[in-house]
């Protein structure tokens, strides 16, 4: 009998694989038993990078806009190639998708896989076009959502998703084997007794309430905020122009170095309270309200795994914060409302810390993913 490990393929959508904790942790758990490969787009943006120490197969990012060569190539392919004709018939954007599809097709045909996991809708569409069974991992609802009807559900083995609300949004009353998994780290005891200052983790954008946090510490001059995550050049410029005094006073500290999952939680454990906001005044967040309102961001669970209570937006995806009493939910991101929430946590700080740890243990990724791992092993 061969001792060769069976292969599993994870089809990732996009270039930000290094910033997808769910996929990274899924890879790590599967790698214990299987030979796992991830496909992802080669990083080309300033804040994306290759994922180190994992088996990732990168495909080229095609800058096809305005290039007649690719248009002619696709038109010729659509005369003879079945999938190209399907792309044309179903109004799939060949400039964005077709060459990525060919890469996925080639990768799938290369080996016999025990499981193929499609991250988000586009890869599930590809598998459906290829008549290949796949496990569907839903992270973002808005990405290629209009193409969801192109998926033949007979080719979906199971669905991994964050909540029943998001499942019903996608599949209505369809009955598909489902596993509920949050974007949470594996809980490890890294909680510190001494913490100082407030923490904003993750991408520092207006869309995620970044400037509301800056306005808060600007209003309350006894507060200090550390930002741990990626910051766009335009936001660096805005911070240097409008909040330079906070940098000079060292009440605002920017940490932009990329951290591995375990490093993120360890770093967060040194801080007192974390912020997890969505700014629904920004069009991209407001117009995709359900996607953002229905699932907690990974930084929320990273804070809790570090024993850090949170102040967060009052949305359906964060309702468990009230259920576990591990932080405060607010409707208004004004400095005054943030201050009330911060003060409330500080009044009974140990209570919120202990409840945060309880929540982190409950949602720990290894515990949540175990039924899915069993499902793969037994089929």
Secondary structure by P-SEA (a helix, b strand, c coil): cccbbbbbbbbbccccccccaaaaaaaaaaacccbbbbbbccccccccccccccbbbbbbbccccccaaaaaaaaaaaaccaaaaaaaaacccccccaaaaaaaaaaaacccccbbbbcccaaaaaaaaacbbbbbbbcccccccccccccccccccbbbbccaaaaaacccccccbbbbbccccccccccccccbbbbbccccccccaaaaaaaaaaacccbbbbbcccccaaaaaaaacccaaaaaaccbbbbcccccaaaaaaaaccccbbbbbbccccaaaaaaaaaaaccccaaaaaaaaacbbbbccccccaaaaaaaccbbbbccccaaaaaaaaaaaaacaaaaaaaaaaaaaaacccccaaaaaaaaaac
